[in-house]
């Protein structure tokens, strides 16, 4: 049975084709001459039909009623298997003709080979595509060297899901790109735990996963109770163009709500480096790590108890959402334009997430320079110590091209890591909570719900032509067909860690390079909202909560903050700009010397304000750096909300309540900082401005 989403797209395709034939288009609704199906341009459908080597795949797509859609305007990546590839697939099923394929077979093959977004190999050449295919499965792209095809030459070999090779790539068509495949892309019905069970390289970790019963916690896939009701689920409804400050966001709701997971796993070889070769050795390693940190639980021997050391060890390796290699930080691709907005000489791009171990957080860093790559629980800047004199390598996450197995499951994926990770005392003696997490945690609000991550709302691709649709644009109007800012909205009850009233509208904005948002995106909360958000866990101590925001727009709201339901000061009116007397921002240049700048910063803090971070600046729409960091911009400020004490074993909550009697005012919930007193109140080492 076709999904409603597919039905809408097919109807839209027929609608566009009809209007082209009639040659009658409203000027206001005209998306441009290049957007229409004509005999002069080769669309994806034409590309397939005009080449005999794709004749069998074309018939399969036709039987799935998708060929017409690929012949209209849009944005698609088509992985097109040749006739030889189809024949090989048929032989493997004991068939001799595509006529013997069932309708279900045709639908599966078709949907598995199409992504509804244009991706050239230069966009992503390693890792999982940020957009799932039409079968709602993630596809992994990897690179390898080919020394066999042409003797004496080394060629680049690019694979999808480790087995299907691109034999011709990046054929541009009017509505996307076509890659020629030598094999039909396979589909797997394995859940994450099932996939781990088949990998001999991680057999020891899998044994612990089963012993702790954490494998049972990785079995969910789809929320059968979820429904979007009568609301639109695509980006064609003008009613869901949501006004935000000076522009509109084109908003849609998820068609399905999925539960997915990500596991970061040491291989058996890593354990062997520490003398661990069996489950008893792993139990001892876990006890050595966690018993010193949780001595009150040292006698709990039941591995299914969440307080048991082995259970803590295993569950810390698991995230309750799907996190791809290039979505766990703002380094959003191998040639990330967004990353250029960061001063990476002084700030390693990093994000923090709650894990499936109770009251624990995992840090991901993506430094550049000689130690470039994705790391877990790393501290430092590039290859040196940070401003507080600390450096810890952490564990490196191996990219898809660095492993020999397909690590993508139906409900998530897993990665190899090259060293032990934990939230306790590491084998080398370093206490991760005390050494790595005793720093300012700068948390992008688009990461604060597992549903934001799993759905792809964070870093959501747009209909824009800039950067192949990766980033949005400013100045978008209220007509959905003309608006490239395609954002995902979330109904009350569909965003884990968030609770809010039905009068609250929530959507995650796509990234816009030149807007004054940290990381280019934000969560827009609109209406007479009342939202409570579970904060990521932090170690024991006093922690200051701050919110970074862009002020100075009349459409902003007046917000009352609560920490653990205790009101924090008077309501914050987000409408005045930083230069107004109510805020009193002053530039460093106007203050003069360093002594005066430091004195103003202290006085500004006393009034519960901080300037924006110096580590980030916005850029032009096409990625050119404008050179104005957020510390120098009067409208990009950090509001100090309040302080809470953490015992390291209790959840804490931030509540945001609109105090204006208006349906149209919003809050741009952009980034929060959780800062320990050892940083913000340290008399010896002041907090850095980055």
C-alpha positions as a printed Julia matrix, in Angstrom:
690×3 Matrix{Float64}:
  0.0     0.0     0.0
  1.5     3.32   -1.06
  2.12    5.92    1.62
  0.25    9.2     1.63
  3.54   10.96    0.96
  4.06    9.0    -2.27
  0.43    9.58   -3.29
  0.81   13.34   -2.88
  4.02   13.35   -4.93
  2.44   11.33   -7.75
 -0.57   13.63   -7.83
  1.76   16.62   -7.89
  3.67   15.09  -10.82
  0.47   14.58  -12.78
 -0.66   18.12  -11.93
  2.57   19.67  -13.2
  2.52   17.6   -16.4
 -1.07   18.67  -17.1
 -0.25   22.33  -16.68
  2.76   22.11  -18.97
  0.63   20.53  -21.68
 -1.91   23.32  -21.36
  0.92   25.9   -21.4
 -0.95   27.93  -18.82
  0.86   28.94  -15.67
  0.14   31.65  -13.14
  3.0    34.16  -12.97
  2.92   34.18   -9.18
  3.14   30.39   -8.96
  5.66   29.82  -11.77
  8.71   28.0   -10.33
 10.75   28.77  -13.49
 11.01   27.44  -17.01
 13.71   24.94  -16.11
 11.41   23.27  -13.6
  8.96   21.79  -16.11
  8.88   18.51  -18.0
  9.71   19.24  -21.64
 11.14   17.28  -24.54
 14.1    19.67  -24.63
 15.53   18.68  -21.23
 16.63   15.24  -20.08
 15.09   14.44  -16.75
 15.9    11.31  -14.71
 13.06    9.43  -16.42
 14.39   10.4   -19.87
 17.92    9.4   -18.87
 16.7     5.9   -18.02
 14.39    5.5   -21.03
 16.96    6.77  -23.52
 19.62    4.19  -22.6
 19.15    0.55  -23.45
 21.39   -0.58  -20.59
 18.68    0.56  -18.14
 15.7    -0.94  -19.99
 14.95   -3.57  -17.35
 15.28   -1.14  -14.43
 13.08    1.32  -16.33
 10.34   -1.3   -16.64
 10.58   -2.04  -12.9
 10.27    1.67  -12.09
  7.35    1.95  -14.49
  5.54   -0.93  -12.77
  6.0     0.95   -9.48
  4.34    4.04  -11.03
  7.44    6.11  -10.3
  8.66    6.87  -13.82
  6.29    9.82  -14.26
  7.53   11.32  -11.0
 11.13   11.08  -12.19
 10.06   12.98  -15.29
  8.95   16.11  -13.46
 10.7    18.88  -11.59
 12.14   18.01   -8.19
 15.39   16.77   -6.7
 16.38   13.09   -6.91
 19.35   10.78   -6.69
 18.8     7.62   -8.74
 21.07    4.61   -8.33
 20.36    2.85  -11.62
 21.4    -0.82  -11.95
 22.27   -1.99  -15.47
 20.48   -4.83  -17.23
 23.39   -7.1   -16.3
 22.9    -6.16  -12.65
 19.17   -6.88  -12.85
 19.81  -10.24  -14.54
 22.26  -11.16  -11.79
 19.65  -10.24   -9.19
 16.99  -12.34  -10.94
 19.32  -15.35  -11.17
 19.94  -15.11   -7.44
 16.19  -15.43   -6.88
 15.83  -18.3    -9.36
 13.98  -16.09  -11.89
 14.61  -15.55  -15.6
 12.54  -12.42  -16.35
 11.46   -9.21  -14.62
  7.89  -10.26  -15.5
  8.23  -12.85  -12.74
  8.82  -10.15  -10.12
  5.86   -9.39   -7.88
  4.5    -5.88   -7.49
  6.04   -5.82   -4.02
  9.43   -6.76   -5.49
  9.22   -3.93   -8.02
  8.22   -1.41   -5.35
 11.07   -2.5    -3.07
 13.7    -2.31   -5.82
 12.45    1.07   -7.03
 12.12    2.77   -3.66
 15.46    1.36   -2.49
 17.28    3.0    -5.42
 15.93    6.55   -5.12
 16.69    9.33   -2.65
 14.47   12.4    -2.82
 17.41   14.76   -2.78
 20.26   15.37   -5.21
 23.62   13.97   -4.08
 26.73   13.99   -6.23
 29.71   11.92   -5.11
 31.5    15.17   -4.29
 28.8    15.95   -1.7
 29.27   12.73    0.27
 31.97   10.2    -0.49
 32.13    8.52    2.9
 29.45    7.73    5.43
 25.66    7.49    5.53
 23.59    9.78    3.34
 21.73   12.34    5.49
 18.46   11.61    3.69
 16.9     8.14    3.68
 15.81    6.5     0.45
 12.16    6.14   -0.5
 12.04    2.82    1.34
 12.92    4.8     4.5
 16.27    3.03    4.73
 19.64    4.76    5.12
 22.22    4.17    2.38
 25.95    4.09    3.09
 28.54    5.34    0.59
 32.13    4.15    0.88
 35.33    4.48   -1.13
 38.03    1.96   -1.86
 40.95    1.54   -4.26
 40.56   -0.63   -7.35
 43.79   -2.21   -8.59
 42.2    -5.0   -10.67
 40.04   -3.34  -13.33
 42.99   -1.79  -15.18
 46.32   -3.57  -14.56
 48.97   -1.17  -13.32
 46.47    1.56  -12.44
 44.82    2.49   -9.15
 41.25    3.69   -9.58
 38.68    4.98   -7.13
 35.87    2.54   -6.39
 32.68    3.91   -4.79
 30.14    1.53   -3.26
 26.63    1.76   -1.85
 26.03   -0.48    1.17
 29.48   -2.01    0.67
 28.44   -4.25   -2.24
 26.92   -2.25   -5.11
 29.57   -0.34   -7.06
 29.08    2.84   -9.07
 30.5     2.1   -12.51
 29.49    5.52  -13.79
 28.73    8.4   -11.49
 27.44   11.96  -11.34
 25.37   12.04  -14.55
 23.54   15.3   -14.05
 19.91   15.53  -15.14
 17.44   18.38  -14.91
 15.92   17.09  -11.68
 18.93   15.55   -9.97
 21.66   13.03  -10.62
 21.94    9.41  -11.81
 24.63    6.95  -10.73
 25.05    3.71  -12.71
 25.32    0.6   -10.5
 26.83   -2.8   -11.24
 24.57   -4.56   -8.77
 21.09   -4.16   -7.29
 21.35   -2.5    -3.89
 20.39   -5.03   -1.27
 17.97   -4.46    1.57
 18.37   -5.76    5.08
 15.69   -6.42    7.66
 18.2    -6.68   10.51
 17.8    -4.54   13.59
 20.97   -3.03   15.11
 21.38   -5.84   17.64
 20.9    -8.49   14.94
 23.52   -6.85   12.76
 25.99   -6.78   15.66
 25.41  -10.49   16.24
 26.69  -11.25   12.73
 29.94   -9.3    13.09
 32.7   -11.54   14.47
 34.89   -8.49   15.09
 32.6    -7.33   17.92
 31.55  -10.7    19.36
 32.71   -9.84   22.88
 30.72   -6.61   23.02
 27.69   -8.42   21.6
 27.95  -11.07   24.34
 27.83   -8.29   26.93
 24.92   -6.66   25.09
 22.91   -9.9    25.42
 24.0   -10.56   29.01
 22.78   -7.13   30.09
 19.6    -7.49   28.01
 20.38   -4.15   26.38
 19.81   -5.89   23.05
 16.12   -5.88   23.98
 16.28   -2.08   24.2
 17.36   -1.87   20.54
 14.35   -3.56   18.96
 11.85   -0.75   18.45
 11.46    0.69   14.97
  8.2     2.49   14.27
  5.71    4.24   16.56
  2.4     2.65   15.59
  0.47    5.21   17.66
  1.9     8.21   15.79
 -0.33   10.13   13.41
 -0.13   13.58   11.86
 -3.89   13.73   11.65
 -5.29   16.09    9.03
 -2.16   18.25    8.78
  0.03   18.33    5.71
  2.97   15.94    5.6
  4.79   17.56    2.7
  5.97   21.04    1.75
  3.15   22.09   -0.56
  0.75   23.56    2.01
  0.89   27.36    2.2
 -0.87   27.24    5.58
  2.28   25.71    7.07
  4.58   28.49    5.88
  5.39   29.73    9.38
  6.42   33.34    9.81
  9.66   33.67   11.78
 11.0    37.16   12.46
 11.72   38.47    8.94
 10.92   35.43    6.77
  8.84   32.27    6.42
  9.73   28.65    7.02
  8.03   25.99    4.92
  7.08   23.38    7.54
  5.91   19.77    7.24
  5.39   17.03    9.79
  6.98   13.58    9.8
  4.98   10.97    7.93
  6.19    8.27   10.34
  7.86    8.42   13.71
 10.79    6.01   13.89
 12.84    4.76   16.82
 16.47    4.29   15.87
 19.78    3.76   17.63
 23.51    4.24   17.19
 26.14    2.0    18.79
 29.85    2.8    19.13
 31.68   -0.46   19.64
 35.23   -1.51   20.46
 36.38   -4.47   18.39
 37.79   -7.59   20.01
 41.27   -6.37   19.07
 40.81   -3.2    21.12
 39.78   -5.23   24.18
 42.74   -7.53   23.68
 45.09   -4.54   23.95
 43.82   -4.2    27.52
 44.15   -7.92   28.27
 40.43   -8.6    27.87
 39.63  -11.75   25.91
 36.38  -13.06   27.43
 33.21  -11.87   29.16
 34.71  -12.24   32.64
 37.56   -9.98   31.63
 35.07   -7.44   30.28
 33.12   -7.56   33.55
 36.31   -6.77   35.45
 37.17   -3.92   33.08
 33.7    -2.46   33.58
 33.99   -2.75   37.36
 37.39   -1.03   37.33
 35.86    1.83   35.34
 32.57    2.38   37.17
 32.93    1.1    40.75
 35.23    3.97   41.81
 32.68    6.44   40.41
 29.59    4.71   41.84
 30.89    2.89   44.97
 27.36    2.55   46.38
 26.51    0.22   43.46
 29.72   -1.87   43.46
 27.98   -4.91   44.98
 25.22   -5.11   42.35
 26.01   -8.28   40.41
 22.86   -8.6    38.28
 23.99   -7.45   34.8
 20.42   -6.49   33.87
 20.3    -3.93   36.7
 20.89   -0.48   35.23
 23.25    0.3    38.14
 25.49   -2.71   37.44
 28.95   -1.8    36.14
 28.73   -4.0    33.01
 25.28   -2.63   32.26
 26.63    0.89   32.59
 29.57    0.01   30.35
 27.39   -1.43   27.58
 24.6     1.15   27.7
 27.09    4.02   27.57
 28.02    2.84   24.07
 24.45    3.37   22.83
 22.62    6.5    21.7
 18.79    6.54   21.5
 18.74    7.97   17.97
 20.33    7.51   14.57
 23.46    9.64   14.39
 25.39    9.59   11.14
 29.1    10.34   10.84
 28.41   13.8     9.42
 25.42   14.73   11.55
 26.81   14.28   15.06
 28.61   17.64   14.8
 28.3    20.75   12.63
 30.93   19.27   10.29
 28.15   18.26    7.91
 30.19   16.66    5.14
 33.69   15.93    3.89
 33.84   19.43    2.37
 31.66   21.2     4.92
 30.87   24.8     4.09
 29.2    25.23    7.48
 32.42   24.27    9.27
 34.08   27.31    7.69
 31.86   29.5     9.88
 33.81   28.31   12.94
 37.21   29.56   14.04
 38.65   26.07   14.28
 42.05   27.36   15.27
 40.64   28.11   18.72
 37.51   25.96   18.93
 37.03   22.3    18.08
 33.54   21.8    16.7
 31.73   19.68   19.29
 28.29   18.45   20.39
 27.02   16.62   23.49
 24.31   13.92   23.7
 22.61   11.89   26.42
 23.39    8.18   26.12
 21.34    5.13   27.11
 23.33    4.82   30.34
 21.23    6.63   32.96
 22.45   10.17   33.72
 25.35   10.16   31.28
 26.48   12.29   28.36
 28.8    11.65   25.42
 30.85   14.33   23.7
 31.63   14.3    19.97
 34.4    16.46   18.53
 35.52   16.99   14.97
 38.87   18.84   15.03
 40.75   19.79   11.91
 44.47   19.72   11.3
 46.73   16.73   11.94
 44.15   14.97   14.16
 41.11   15.52   11.93
 38.2    13.11   12.32
 35.28   12.3    14.58
 36.15   11.57   18.23
 34.29   10.58   21.39
 35.13   12.28   24.71
 38.05   14.21   23.32
 39.34   17.4    24.87
 41.7    19.97   23.39
 41.9    22.17   20.31
 43.35   20.67   17.16
 46.48   18.83   18.36
 47.17   20.97   21.43
 45.79   21.74   24.88
 42.7    23.9    25.22
 42.51   27.3    26.95
 42.36   25.58   30.34
 45.47   23.5    29.68
 43.77   20.14   29.05
 44.23   17.62   26.26
 42.77   14.12   25.98
 42.56   12.17   22.72
 39.49   10.09   23.43
 38.41    7.39   20.98
 38.27    7.88   17.24
 35.19    6.8    15.31
 36.07    4.82   12.19
 34.33    6.04    9.06
 32.41    3.69    6.78
 35.32    3.47    4.34
 37.66    2.3     7.1
 35.72   -0.92    7.78
 34.94   -3.99    5.71
 31.34   -4.64    6.79
 28.03   -2.9     6.2
 27.05   -1.39    9.55
 23.63   -0.03    8.57
 20.52   -1.66   10.02
 16.81   -1.0     9.59
 16.6     0.83   12.9
 20.01    2.48   13.08
 23.69    1.78   12.63
 26.89    1.07   14.49
 30.5     2.19   14.28
 33.84    0.78   15.28
 35.89    2.89   17.7
 39.63    2.55   18.24
 39.75    2.81   22.05
 37.73    2.28   25.22
 34.97    4.82   25.95
 33.26    5.34   29.29
 31.69    7.85   31.66
 33.94    6.75   34.52
 37.6     6.14   35.27
 39.37    5.12   32.07
 41.96    2.28   32.0
 44.64    4.97   31.68
 43.46    6.5    34.98
 41.68    9.55   33.55
 38.3    10.28   35.14
 36.18   11.29   32.16
 33.61   13.22   34.19
 36.26   15.21   36.05
 38.69   15.77   33.17
 36.66   15.94   29.95
 33.28   17.17   31.16
 34.55   19.88   33.51
 34.15   22.37   30.67
 31.53   24.61   29.13
 29.12   22.45   27.15
 27.76   24.34   24.12
 24.68   22.42   23.03
 22.84   23.11   19.8
 19.1    23.04   20.52
 18.48   20.99   17.37
 20.14   18.07   19.2
 17.97   18.2    22.33
 15.52   15.49   21.24
 16.34   12.06   19.8
 13.46   12.66   17.38
 15.17   15.76   15.97
 18.16   13.58   15.12
 16.47   10.38   13.89
 14.01   12.26   11.66
 16.8    14.2    10.0
 15.35   17.51   11.17
 18.81   18.59   12.26
 20.68   19.5     9.11
 17.57   18.93    7.01
 18.24   19.43    3.32
 16.23   22.04    1.44
 14.88   22.68   -2.04
 17.5    25.4    -2.5
 19.93   25.36   -5.41
 22.69   26.62   -3.11
 25.17   23.9    -2.12
 23.0    21.31   -3.92
 20.14   21.99   -1.55
 22.09   21.6     1.67
 21.4    25.08    3.03
 18.39   27.38    3.05
 18.07   31.03    2.1
 16.81   34.19    3.74
 13.91   36.31    2.51
 11.56   33.42    1.72
  7.91   34.25    1.15
  4.7    32.59    2.29
  4.04   30.62   -0.92
  5.13   27.05   -0.31
  6.02   26.32   -3.94
  8.51   29.2    -3.97
  9.99   28.64   -0.5
 13.17   26.57   -0.23
 13.31   26.52    3.59
 11.86   23.05    4.15
 11.73   22.39    7.9
 10.34   19.55   10.01
  7.68   20.24   12.63
  6.82   18.16   15.68
  3.41   17.6    17.2
  3.08   17.49   20.98
  4.15   14.02   22.11
  6.34   13.31   19.08
  9.62   14.8    20.39
 11.26   12.78   23.15
 12.62   14.83   26.09
 10.18   17.64   25.24
  6.72   18.17   26.68
  4.51   21.01   25.52
  0.92   22.07   25.11
 -1.15   21.76   21.95
 -1.03   25.57   21.74
  2.72   25.29   21.15
  4.19   25.08   17.65
  7.7    23.54   17.35
  9.84   23.08   14.26
 13.55   22.66   13.59
 14.82   25.15   11.04
 17.11   24.1     8.21
 20.58   25.61    8.21
 21.01   29.08    6.74
 24.66   30.06    6.49
 24.24   33.82    6.66
 21.69   34.09    9.48
 22.66   34.9    13.07
 22.1    31.38   14.38
 24.82   29.24   15.93
 25.42   26.37   13.52
 23.04   28.0    11.06
 19.9    26.42   12.53
 17.59   26.74   15.52
 14.37   25.4    16.99
 11.47   27.77   16.46
  8.89   27.73   19.25
  5.8    29.77   18.47
  2.37   30.64   19.84
  1.24   30.72   23.46
  3.89   28.17   24.19
  4.74   26.32   27.37
  7.65   23.92   26.85
  9.63   21.76   29.27
 12.9    20.21   28.07
 15.03   17.6    29.81
 18.6    18.9    29.92
 21.52   16.64   29.02
 23.01   15.07   32.19
 26.04   16.71   33.76
 28.51   15.56   36.45
 28.18   16.57   40.09
 28.56   20.29   40.78
 26.96   23.69   40.25
 26.05   24.46   36.65
 25.02   27.72   35.03
 22.39   27.61   32.29
 22.6    30.12   29.46
 20.66   30.57   26.25
 22.22   32.02   23.13
 19.72   33.93   21.05
 19.32   36.54   18.35
 17.33   39.47   19.77
 15.91   42.65   18.29
 12.89   41.43   16.28
  9.34   42.59   17.0
  8.02   39.07   16.42
 10.0    37.66   19.35
  8.22   36.87   22.6
  8.46   37.52   26.32
  9.7    34.34   27.97
  9.62   33.21   31.58
 12.36   30.69   32.39
 12.18   27.93   34.99
 14.86   25.48   36.09
 13.35   22.38   37.7
 10.07   24.35   37.75
 11.57   27.18   39.85
 11.17   30.6    38.16
 14.45   32.27   37.22
 14.19   36.04   37.5
 11.72   38.21   35.64
 10.44   37.37   32.15
 12.91   37.99   29.31
 11.62   40.34   26.6
 13.42   39.19   23.44
 12.2    42.09   21.29
 14.69   44.88   22.19
 18.03   44.78   20.4
 21.38   44.58   22.13
 22.13   48.26   21.5
 19.04   49.44   23.36
 19.43   50.9    26.87
 17.5    47.93   28.29
 20.34   45.61   27.27
 23.27   48.0    27.08
 25.65   46.07   24.83
 28.93   47.8    23.99
 31.51   46.76   21.41
 35.07   45.89   22.4
 36.29   48.58   20.03
 34.29   51.27   21.79
 35.55   50.16   25.21
 39.21   50.53   24.34
 41.87   48.56   26.18
 41.75   45.01   27.57
 41.18   46.18   31.14
 38.04   48.11   30.18
 36.78   45.21   28.05
 37.19   42.78   30.96
 35.48   45.22   33.34
 32.48   45.56   31.0
 32.23   41.78   30.57
 32.07   41.43   34.37
 29.44   44.16   34.7
 27.45   42.67   31.8
 27.49   39.27   33.53
 26.2    40.84   36.71
 23.16   41.92   34.7
 22.72   38.31   33.48
 24.13   38.9    29.99
 27.14   37.71   28.02
 28.28   38.64   24.54
 28.01   36.03   21.82
 30.79   33.47   21.31
 33.82   34.6    19.36
 34.24   31.14   17.78
 31.41   31.5    15.28
 30.39   33.96   12.59
 27.76   33.96    9.89
 28.69   33.97    6.22
 27.23   34.89    2.85
 24.56   32.67    1.28
 27.18   30.88   -0.81
 29.6    30.35    2.07
 31.92   33.35    1.8
 33.05   34.44    5.26
 31.93   37.95    6.21
 34.33   38.12    9.15
 31.97   39.35   11.88
 32.0    36.96   14.81
 29.07   36.8    17.22
 30.97   38.61   19.98
 31.09   41.68   17.74
 27.36   41.58   16.87
 25.01   43.47   19.17
 22.03   41.22   18.45
 23.71   37.88   19.2
 23.76   37.48   22.98
 23.84   34.89   25.7
 21.19   35.28   28.4
 22.18   33.79   31.78
 19.08   31.96   32.99
 20.18   30.58   36.37
 22.15   27.94   38.28
 21.28   24.42   39.41
 23.16   21.87   41.47
 23.67   18.42   39.99
 24.36   15.29   42.02
 25.14   13.43   38.78
 22.2    11.08   39.36
 19.14   13.27   38.81
 17.43   14.71   35.74
 17.07   18.47   35.4
 14.61   20.44   33.32
 14.36   23.8    31.58
 10.88   25.26   31.15
 10.09   28.07   28.68
  6.76   29.86   28.94
  5.39   32.57   26.63
  3.96   35.5    28.57
  2.51   37.41   25.62
 -1.14   36.99   24.73
 -0.28   36.33   21.11
 -0.41   33.42   18.69
  2.18   34.96   16.38
  5.2    35.67   18.55
  8.06   33.22   18.66
 11.25   32.26   20.45
 14.34   31.28   18.49
 15.7    28.46   20.67
 19.16   28.3    19.18
 21.85   27.06   21.56
 22.25   26.59   25.31
 25.37   26.45   27.4
 25.81   24.35   30.53
 28.83   25.77   32.32
 30.34   24.41   35.56
 31.27   26.76   38.41
 34.89   25.62   38.01
 34.82   27.59   34.74
 32.44   30.55   35.22
 33.55   31.24   38.82
 37.22   30.29   38.56
 39.39   33.06   40.12
 42.59   31.81   38.5
 41.58   30.96   34.91
 38.82   33.19   33.51
 36.35   31.76   31.02
 37.55   32.22   27.46
 35.65   34.34   24.96
 35.54   31.66   22.28
